[in-house]
Amino acid sequence: SQPNQPSGETLSMANRILPLELIDRAIGSPIWIIMRGTTEITGVLRGFDDYVNVVIDDAVEYSVDQRTGETVRTELGGEILLNGNHVAVMVPG
C-alpha cells in the first residue's frame, strides 16, 4: 500500500470529477445557491464561467428580515447574474 492512500483502493484520473464539471452537468437543472451571509437563491442554472459567476433563470431569493427574523421570499424573475465571489455553496438538483 502506498502512503496517504487507503489500502485496497487505487485512485485514478478516471474516478475524479473537477468542480466545474459538476456545475456543467447541472446546466438546465434546478439549483439551490447559498450566498455568503444569510441569503439563499433557487432557480434554474443557465450558465457559469471559470470564476463561478452564474446565470440563473426563474430566480427566487430567500433572506431573513433582520427585524422580525422571518424568512422573506422575493421572486427576482427573468435571468439574473450572480457574482461568484458571493457564492458559498451550490447544490444541484
Backbone atoms as SQL, in Angstrom:
CREATE TABLE atoms (id INTEGER PRIMARY KEY, chain TEXT, resi INTEGER, resn TEXT, atom TEXT, x REAL, y REAL, z REAL);
INSERT INTO atoms VALUES
  (1, 'A', 1, 'SER', 'N', 0.842, -1.182, 0.000),
  (2, 'A', 1, 'SER', 'CA', 0.000, 0.000, 0.000),
  (3, 'A', 1, 'SER', 'C', 0.885, 1.242, 0.000),
  (4, 'A', 2, 'GLN', 'N', 0.484, 2.261, -0.782),
  (5, 'A', 2, 'GLN', 'CA', 1.254, 3.491, -0.860),
  (6, 'A', 2, 'GLN', 'C', 0.843, 4.418, 0.273),
  (7, 'A', 3, 'PRO', 'N', 1.760, 5.244, 0.724),
  (8, 'A', 3, 'PRO', 'CA', 1.411, 6.201, 1.780),
  (9, 'A', 3, 'PRO', 'C', 0.305, 7.146, 1.314),
  (10, 'A', 4, 'ASN', 'N', -0.531, 7.579, 2.250),
  (11, 'A', 4, 'ASN', 'CA', -1.616, 8.534, 2.012),
  (12, 'A', 4, 'ASN', 'C', -2.722, 8.008, 1.112),
  (13, 'A', 5, 'GLN', 'N', -2.778, 6.714, 0.847),
  (14, 'A', 5, 'GLN', 'CA', -3.873, 6.137, 0.080),
  (15, 'A', 5, 'GLN', 'C', -4.502, 5.019, 0.878),
  (16, 'A', 6, 'PRO', 'N', -5.824, 4.943, 0.873),
  (17, 'A', 6, 'PRO', 'CA', -6.476, 3.841, 1.575),
  (18, 'A', 6, 'PRO', 'C', -6.060, 2.514, 0.957),
  (19, 'A', 7, 'SER', 'N', -5.808, 1.503, 1.793),
  (20, 'A', 7, 'SER', 'CA', -5.402, 0.211, 1.268),
  (21, 'A', 7, 'SER', 'C', -6.533, -0.391, 0.454),
  (22, 'A', 8, 'GLY', 'N', -6.174, -1.045, -0.635),
  (23, 'A', 8, 'GLY', 'CA', -7.166, -1.687, -1.478),
  (24, 'A', 8, 'GLY', 'C', -7.843, -0.758, -2.471),
  (25, 'A', 9, 'GLU', 'N', -7.550, 0.524, -2.428),
  (26, 'A', 9, 'GLU', 'CA', -8.163, 1.472, -3.357),
  (27, 'A', 9, 'GLU', 'C', -7.094, 2.121, -4.211),
  (28, 'A', 10, 'THR', 'N', -7.356, 2.199, -5.488),
  (29, 'A', 10, 'THR', 'CA', -6.456, 2.896, -6.387),
  (30, 'A', 10, 'THR', 'C', -7.206, 4.084, -6.955),
  (31, 'A', 11, 'LEU', 'N', -6.672, 5.269, -6.729),
  (32, 'A', 11, 'LEU', 'CA', -7.302, 6.473, -7.256),
  (33, 'A', 11, 'LEU', 'C', -6.725, 6.758, -8.626),
  (34, 'A', 12, 'SER', 'N', -7.578, 7.002, -9.586),
  (35, 'A', 12, 'SER', 'CA', -7.117, 7.332, -10.922),
  (36, 'A', 12, 'SER', 'C', -7.850, 8.572, -11.397),
  (37, 'A', 13, 'MET', 'N', -7.329, 9.162, -12.448),
  (38, 'A', 13, 'MET', 'CA', -7.954, 10.359, -13.005),
  (39, 'A', 13, 'MET', 'C', -9.362, 10.040, -13.520),
  (40, 'A', 14, 'ALA', 'N', -9.616, 8.796, -13.904),
  (41, 'A', 14, 'ALA', 'CA', -10.928, 8.418, -14.423),
  (42, 'A', 14, 'ALA', 'C', -12.014, 8.529, -13.355),
  (43, 'A', 15, 'ASN', 'N', -11.665, 8.372, -12.071),
  (44, 'A', 15, 'ASN', 'CA', -12.641, 8.420, -10.988),
  (45, 'A', 15, 'ASN', 'C', -12.925, 9.847, -10.527),
  (46, 'A', 16, 'ARG', 'N', -12.080, 10.770, -10.874),
  (47, 'A', 16, 'ARG', 'CA', -12.183, 12.135, -10.358),
  (48, 'A', 16, 'ARG', 'C', -13.071, 13.004, -11.229),
  (49, 'A', 17, 'ILE', 'N', -13.712, 13.945, -10.572),
  (50, 'A', 17, 'ILE', 'CA', -14.514, 14.936, -11.290),
  (51, 'A', 17, 'ILE', 'C', -14.096, 16.316, -10.779),
  (52, 'A', 18, 'LEU', 'N', -13.888, 17.226, -11.699),
  (53, 'A', 18, 'LEU', 'CA', -13.492, 18.580, -11.323),
  (54, 'A', 18, 'LEU', 'C', -14.729, 19.382, -10.955),
  (55, 'A', 19, 'PRO', 'N', -14.591, 20.359, -10.065),
  (56, 'A', 19, 'PRO', 'CA', -15.756, 21.151, -9.632),
  (57, 'A', 19, 'PRO', 'C', -16.533, 21.771, -10.789),
  (58, 'A', 20, 'LEU', 'N', -15.836, 22.329, -11.780),
  (59, 'A', 20, 'LEU', 'CA', -16.542, 22.959, -12.894),
  (60, 'A', 20, 'LEU', 'C', -17.298, 21.932, -13.736),
  (61, 'A', 21, 'GLU', 'N', -16.799, 20.686, -13.774),
  (62, 'A', 21, 'GLU', 'CA', -17.526, 19.627, -14.479),
  (63, 'A', 21, 'GLU', 'C', -18.858, 19.336, -13.791),
  (64, 'A', 22, 'LEU', 'N', -18.848, 19.326, -12.472),
  (65, 'A', 22, 'LEU', 'CA', -20.073, 19.079, -11.710),
  (66, 'A', 22, 'LEU', 'C', -21.104, 20.174, -11.986),
  (67, 'A', 23, 'ILE', 'N', -20.649, 21.420, -11.997),
  (68, 'A', 23, 'ILE', 'CA', -21.552, 22.536, -12.280),
  (69, 'A', 23, 'ILE', 'C', -22.069, 22.436, -13.713),
  (70, 'A', 24, 'ASP', 'N', -21.187, 22.061, -14.651),
  (71, 'A', 24, 'ASP', 'CA', -21.571, 21.929, -16.056),
  (72, 'A', 24, 'ASP', 'C', -22.685, 20.903, -16.229),
  (73, 'A', 25, 'ARG', 'N', -22.626, 19.821, -15.473),
  (74, 'A', 25, 'ARG', 'CA', -23.661, 18.782, -15.541),
  (75, 'A', 25, 'ARG', 'C', -25.018, 19.285, -15.051),
  (76, 'A', 26, 'ALA', 'N', -25.006, 20.350, -14.241),
  (77, 'A', 26, 'ALA', 'CA', -26.241, 20.877, -13.652),
  (78, 'A', 26, 'ALA', 'C', -26.927, 21.926, -14.525),
  (79, 'A', 27, 'ILE', 'N', -26.313, 22.316, -15.642),
  (80, 'A', 27, 'ILE', 'CA', -26.929, 23.330, -16.509),
  (81, 'A', 27, 'ILE', 'C', -28.283, 22.826, -16.993),
  (82, 'A', 28, 'GLY', 'N', -29.285, 23.686, -16.878),
  (83, 'A', 28, 'GLY', 'CA', -30.646, 23.343, -17.268),
  (84, 'A', 28, 'GLY', 'C', -31.456, 22.709, -16.147),
  (85, 'A', 29, 'SER', 'N', -30.823, 22.504, -15.006),
  (86, 'A', 29, 'SER', 'CA', -31.479, 21.865, -13.863),
  (87, 'A', 29, 'SER', 'C', -31.709, 22.874, -12.742),
  (88, 'A', 30, 'PRO', 'N', -32.642, 22.548, -11.847),
  (89, 'A', 30, 'PRO', 'CA', -32.825, 23.401, -10.668),
  (90, 'A', 30, 'PRO', 'C', -31.549, 23.415, -9.823),
  (91, 'A', 31, 'ILE', 'N', -31.305, 24.550, -9.187),
  (92, 'A', 31, 'ILE', 'CA', -30.119, 24.670, -8.328),
  (93, 'A', 31, 'ILE', 'C', -30.479, 25.523, -7.120),
  (94, 'A', 32, 'TRP', 'N', -29.836, 25.210, -6.020),
  (95, 'A', 32, 'TRP', 'CA', -30.005, 25.956, -4.768),
  (96, 'A', 32, 'TRP', 'C', -28.650, 26.542, -4.452),
  (97, 'A', 33, 'ILE', 'N', -28.580, 27.847, -4.295),
  (98, 'A', 33, 'ILE', 'CA', -27.313, 28.535, -4.043),
  (99, 'A', 33, 'ILE', 'C', -27.390, 29.240, -2.696),
  (100, 'A', 34, 'ILE', 'N', -26.420, 28.937, -1.858),
  (101, 'A', 34, 'ILE', 'CA', -26.301, 29.613, -0.565),
  (102, 'A', 34, 'ILE', 'C', -25.217, 30.669, -0.735),
  (103, 'A', 35, 'MET', 'N', -25.607, 31.907, -0.518),
  (104, 'A', 35, 'MET', 'CA', -24.678, 33.026, -0.662),
  (105, 'A', 35, 'MET', 'C', -23.970, 33.271, 0.670),
  (106, 'A', 36, 'ARG', 'N', -22.890, 34.019, 0.619),
  (107, 'A', 36, 'ARG', 'CA', -22.250, 34.442, 1.872),
  (108, 'A', 36, 'ARG', 'C', -23.258, 35.301, 2.615),
  (109, 'A', 37, 'GLY', 'N', -23.351, 35.140, 3.906),
  (110, 'A', 37, 'GLY', 'CA', -24.352, 35.871, 4.670),
  (111, 'A', 37, 'GLY', 'C', -25.565, 34.992, 4.887),
  (112, 'A', 38, 'THR', 'N', -26.760, 35.580, 4.784),
  (113, 'A', 38, 'THR', 'CA', -27.979, 34.824, 5.097),
  (114, 'A', 38, 'THR', 'C', -28.899, 34.648, 3.898),
  (115, 'A', 39, 'THR', 'N', -28.432, 34.962, 2.695),
  (116, 'A', 39, 'THR', 'CA', -29.277, 34.886, 1.507),
  (117, 'A', 39, 'THR', 'C', -29.113, 33.557, 0.791),
  (118, 'A', 40, 'GLU', 'N', -30.239, 33.009, 0.320),
  (119, 'A', 40, 'GLU', 'CA', -30.232, 31.802, -0.492),
  (120, 'A', 40, 'GLU', 'C', -31.032, 32.083, -1.753),
  (121, 'A', 41, 'ILE', 'N', -30.627, 31.471, -2.863),
  (122, 'A', 41, 'ILE', 'CA', -31.306, 31.683, -4.138),
  (123, 'A', 41, 'ILE', 'C', -31.551, 30.330, -4.789),
  (124, 'A', 42, 'THR', 'N', -32.763, 30.164, -5.316),
  (125, 'A', 42, 'THR', 'CA', -33.079, 28.972, -6.085),
  (126, 'A', 42, 'THR', 'C', -33.474, 29.400, -7.490),
  (127, 'A', 43, 'GLY', 'N', -33.349, 28.498, -8.425),
  (128, 'A', 43, 'GLY', 'CA', -33.735, 28.772, -9.802),
  (129, 'A', 43, 'GLY', 'C', -33.188, 27.689, -10.700),
  (130, 'A', 44, 'VAL', 'N', -33.130, 27.985, -11.997),
  (131, 'A', 44, 'VAL', 'CA', -32.609, 27.049, -12.983),
  (132, 'A', 44, 'VAL', 'C', -31.267, 27.582, -13.469),
  (133, 'A', 45, 'LEU', 'N', -30.237, 26.749, -13.368),
  (134, 'A', 45, 'LEU', 'CA', -28.897, 27.149, -13.790),
  (135, 'A', 45, 'LEU', 'C', -28.838, 27.207, -15.309),
  (136, 'A', 46, 'ARG', 'N', -28.471, 28.355, -15.845),
  (137, 'A', 46, 'ARG', 'CA', -28.374, 28.539, -17.297),
  (138, 'A', 46, 'ARG', 'C', -26.934, 28.574, -17.782),
  (139, 'A', 47, 'GLY', 'N', -26.009, 29.016, -16.928),
  (140, 'A', 47, 'GLY', 'CA', -24.615, 29.076, -17.352),
  (141, 'A', 47, 'GLY', 'C', -23.716, 29.570, -16.232),
  (142, 'A', 48, 'PHE', 'N', -22.404, 29.477, -16.475),
  (143, 'A', 48, 'PHE', 'CA', -21.404, 29.906, -15.499),
  (144, 'A', 48, 'PHE', 'C', -20.088, 30.123, -16.226),
  (145, 'A', 49, 'ASP', 'N', -19.141, 30.751, -15.529),
  (146, 'A', 49, 'ASP', 'CA', -17.809, 30.909, -16.104),
  (147, 'A', 49, 'ASP', 'C', -16.764, 30.360, -15.132),
  (148, 'A', 50, 'ASP', 'N', -15.497, 30.538, -15.465),
  (149, 'A', 50, 'ASP', 'CA', -14.412, 29.991, -14.639),
  (150, 'A', 50, 'ASP', 'C', -14.348, 30.606, -13.247),
  (151, 'A', 51, 'TYR', 'N', -14.975, 31.765, -13.064),
  (152, 'A', 51, 'TYR', 'CA', -14.989, 32.424, -11.758),
  (153, 'A', 51, 'TYR', 'C', -16.245, 32.055, -10.962),
  (154, 'A', 52, 'VAL', 'N', -17.032, 31.148, -11.489),
  (155, 'A', 52, 'VAL', 'CA', -18.288, 30.682, -10.917),
  (156, 'A', 52, 'VAL', 'C', -19.301, 31.826, -10.787),
  (157, 'A', 53, 'ASN', 'N', -19.186, 32.831, -11.669),
  (158, 'A', 53, 'ASN', 'CA', -20.289, 33.765, -11.854),
  (159, 'A', 53, 'ASN', 'C', -21.363, 32.920, -12.517),
  (160, 'A', 54, 'VAL', 'N', -22.599, 32.993, -12.053),
  (161, 'A', 54, 'VAL', 'CA', -23.632, 32.107, -12.577),
  (162, 'A', 54, 'VAL', 'C', -24.837, 32.887, -13.089),
  (163, 'A', 55, 'VAL', 'N', -25.452, 32.360, -14.136),
  (164, 'A', 55, 'VAL', 'CA', -26.700, 32.904, -14.674),
  (165, 'A', 55, 'VAL', 'C', -27.813, 31.970, -14.223),
  (166, 'A', 56, 'ILE', 'N', -28.811, 32.542, -13.548),
  (167, 'A', 56, 'ILE', 'CA', -29.934, 31.786, -13.004),
  (168, 'A', 56, 'ILE', 'C', -31.220, 32.320, -13.622),
  (169, 'A', 57, 'ASP', 'N', -32.091, 31.412, -14.033),
  (170, 'A', 57, 'ASP', 'CA', -33.392, 31.777, -14.580),
  (171, 'A', 57, 'ASP', 'C', -34.468, 31.448, -13.548),
  (172, 'A', 58, 'ASP', 'N', -35.567, 32.181, -13.569),
  (173, 'A', 58, 'ASP', 'CA', -36.679, 31.974, -12.629),
  (174, 'A', 58, 'ASP', 'C', -36.194, 32.015, -11.178),
  (175, 'A', 59, 'ALA', 'N', -35.349, 32.968, -10.877),
  (176, 'A', 59, 'ALA', 'CA', -34.708, 33.049, -9.561),
  (177, 'A', 59, 'ALA', 'C', -35.657, 33.515, -8.464),
  (178, 'A', 60, 'VAL', 'N', -35.514, 32.876, -7.310),
  (179, 'A', 60, 'VAL', 'CA', -36.240, 33.264, -6.105),
  (180, 'A', 60, 'VAL', 'C', -35.212, 33.427, -4.996),
  (181, 'A', 61, 'GLU', 'N', -35.269, 34.574, -4.318),
  (182, 'A', 61, 'GLU', 'CA', -34.331, 34.869, -3.228),
  (183, 'A', 61, 'GLU', 'C', -35.028, 34.665, -1.891),
  (184, 'A', 62, 'TYR', 'N', -34.334, 34.031, -0.984),
  (185, 'A', 62, 'TYR', 'CA', -34.810, 33.847, 0.384),
  (186, 'A', 62, 'TYR', 'C', -33.812, 34.537, 1.304),
  (187, 'A', 63, 'SER', 'N', -34.306, 35.482, 2.105),
  (188, 'A', 63, 'SER', 'CA', -33.434, 36.182, 3.048),
  (189, 'A', 63, 'SER', 'C', -34.175, 36.345, 4.369),
  (190, 'A', 64, 'VAL', 'N', -33.435, 36.672, 5.393),
  (191, 'A', 64, 'VAL', 'CA', -34.021, 36.820, 6.721),
  (192, 'A', 64, 'VAL', 'C', -34.221, 38.300, 7.013),
  (193, 'A', 65, 'ASP', 'N', -35.434, 38.660, 7.404),
  (194, 'A', 65, 'ASP', 'CA', -35.732, 40.029, 7.821),
  (195, 'A', 65, 'ASP', 'C', -35.050, 40.244, 9.172),
  (196, 'A', 66, 'GLN', 'N', -34.138, 41.201, 9.223),
  (197, 'A', 66, 'GLN', 'CA', -33.343, 41.429, 10.435),
  (198, 'A', 66, 'GLN', 'C', -34.193, 41.884, 11.624),
  (199, 'A', 67, 'ARG', 'N', -35.333, 42.523, 11.349),
  (200, 'A', 67, 'ARG', 'CA', -36.181, 43.000, 12.449),
  (201, 'A', 67, 'ARG', 'C', -37.053, 41.899, 13.043),
  (202, 'A', 68, 'THR', 'N', -37.628, 41.063, 12.164),
  (203, 'A', 68, 'THR', 'CA', -38.586, 40.070, 12.639),
  (204, 'A', 68, 'THR', 'C', -38.015, 38.659, 12.734),
  (205, 'A', 69, 'GLY', 'N', -36.914, 38.408, 12.004),
  (206, 'A', 69, 'GLY', 'CA', -36.342, 37.065, 11.968),
  (207, 'A', 69, 'GLY', 'C', -37.059, 36.131, 11.008),
  (208, 'A', 70, 'GLU', 'N', -38.088, 36.636, 10.323),
  (209, 'A', 70, 'GLU', 'CA', -38.848, 35.819, 9.384),
  (210, 'A', 70, 'GLU', 'C', -38.135, 35.730, 8.042),
  (211, 'A', 71, 'THR', 'N', -38.370, 34.625, 7.344),
  (212, 'A', 71, 'THR', 'CA', -37.812, 34.450, 6.008),
  (213, 'A', 71, 'THR', 'C', -38.665, 35.211, 5.004),
  (214, 'A', 72, 'VAL', 'N', -37.996, 36.001, 4.166),
  (215, 'A', 72, 'VAL', 'CA', -38.672, 36.788, 3.140),
  (216, 'A', 72, 'VAL', 'C', -38.369, 36.152, 1.789),
  (217, 'A', 73, 'ARG', 'N', -39.449, 35.866, 1.023),
  (218, 'A', 73, 'ARG', 'CA', -39.319, 35.266, -0.302),
  (219, 'A', 73, 'ARG', 'C', -39.547, 36.348, -1.342),
  (220, 'A', 74, 'THR', 'N', -38.579, 36.525, -2.261),
  (221, 'A', 74, 'THR', 'CA', -38.683, 37.542, -3.301),
  (222, 'A', 74, 'THR', 'C', -38.454, 36.892, -4.662),
  (223, 'A', 75, 'GLU', 'N', -39.445, 36.960, -5.538),
  (224, 'A', 75, 'GLU', 'CA', -39.271, 36.445, -6.899),
  (225, 'A', 75, 'GLU', 'C', -38.507, 37.483, -7.698),
  (226, 'A', 76, 'LEU', 'N', -37.331, 37.091, -8.200),
  (227, 'A', 76, 'LEU', 'CA', -36.482, 38.021, -8.933),
  (228, 'A', 76, 'LEU', 'C', -36.838, 38.047, -10.417),
  (229, 'A', 77, 'GLY', 'N', -37.456, 36.966, -10.913),
  (230, 'A', 77, 'GLY', 'CA', -37.935, 36.913, -12.290),
  (231, 'A', 77, 'GLY', 'C', -36.835, 36.992, -13.327),
  (232, 'A', 78, 'GLY', 'N', -37.107, 36.453, -14.499),
  (233, 'A', 78, 'GLY', 'CA', -36.161, 36.518, -15.614),
  (234, 'A', 78, 'GLY', 'C', -34.815, 35.914, -15.273),
  (235, 'A', 79, 'GLU', 'N', -33.809, 36.339, -16.001),
  (236, 'A', 79, 'GLU', 'CA', -32.450, 35.864, -15.757),
  (237, 'A', 79, 'GLU', 'C', -31.706, 36.846, -14.865),
  (238, 'A', 80, 'ILE', 'N', -30.914, 36.304, -13.960),
  (239, 'A', 80, 'ILE', 'CA', -30.062, 37.150, -13.123),
  (240, 'A', 80, 'ILE', 'C', -28.631, 36.625, -13.205),
  (241, 'A', 81, 'LEU', 'N', -27.688, 37.491, -12.914),
  (242, 'A', 81, 'LEU', 'CA', -26.272, 37.133, -12.863),
  (243, 'A', 81, 'LEU', 'C', -25.807, 37.266, -11.422),
  (244, 'A', 82, 'LEU', 'N', -25.271, 36.174, -10.872),
  (245, 'A', 82, 'LEU', 'CA', -24.726, 36.204, -9.514),
  (246, 'A', 82, 'LEU', 'C', -23.214, 36.249, -9.587),
  (247, 'A', 83, 'ASN', 'N', -22.618, 37.144, -8.826),
  (248, 'A', 83, 'ASN', 'CA', -21.164, 37.240, -8.749),
  (249, 'A', 83, 'ASN', 'C', -20.620, 36.044, -7.975),
  (250, 'A', 84, 'GLY', 'N', -19.715, 35.308, -8.576),
  (251, 'A', 84, 'GLY', 'CA', -19.145, 34.108, -7.958),
  (252, 'A', 84, 'GLY', 'C', -18.447, 34.372, -6.646),
  (253, 'A', 85, 'ASN', 'N', -17.981, 35.609, -6.404),
  (254, 'A', 85, 'ASN', 'CA', -17.320, 35.926, -5.136),
  (255, 'A', 85, 'ASN', 'C', -18.275, 35.821, -3.948),
  (256, 'A', 86, 'HIS', 'N', -19.571, 35.883, -4.208),
  (257, 'A', 86, 'HIS', 'CA', -20.549, 35.869, -3.142),
  (258, 'A', 86, 'HIS', 'C', -21.208, 34.503, -2.948),
  (259, 'A', 87, 'VAL', 'N', -20.851, 33.535, -3.814),
  (260, 'A', 87, 'VAL', 'CA', -21.425, 32.188, -3.727),
  (261, 'A', 87, 'VAL', 'C', -20.617, 31.369, -2.724),
  (262, 'A', 88, 'ALA', 'N', -21.306, 30.788, -1.741),
  (263, 'A', 88, 'ALA', 'CA', -20.644, 29.930, -0.762),
  (264, 'A', 88, 'ALA', 'C', -20.835, 28.456, -1.095),
  (265, 'A', 89, 'VAL', 'N', -22.083, 28.056, -1.453),
  (266, 'A', 89, 'VAL', 'CA', -22.397, 26.655, -1.729),
  (267, 'A', 89, 'VAL', 'C', -23.390, 26.585, -2.884),
  (268, 'A', 90, 'MET', 'N', -23.179, 25.615, -3.784),
  (269, 'A', 90, 'MET', 'CA', -24.131, 25.359, -4.864),
  (270, 'A', 90, 'MET', 'C', -24.592, 23.917, -4.753),
  (271, 'A', 91, 'VAL', 'N', -25.913, 23.710, -4.733),
  (272, 'A', 91, 'VAL', 'CA', -26.476, 22.370, -4.596),
  (273, 'A', 91, 'VAL', 'C', -27.331, 22.086, -5.826),
  (274, 'A', 92, 'PRO', 'N', -26.813, 21.283, -6.784),
  (275, 'A', 92, 'PRO', 'CA', -27.619, 20.946, -7.953),
  (276, 'A', 92, 'PRO', 'C', -28.756, 20.014, -7.603),
  (277, 'A', 93, 'GLY', 'N', -29.827, 20.075, -8.398),
  (278, 'A', 93, 'GLY', 'CA', -30.925, 19.137, -8.232),
  (279, 'A', 93, 'GLY', 'C', -32.041, 19.744, -7.574);
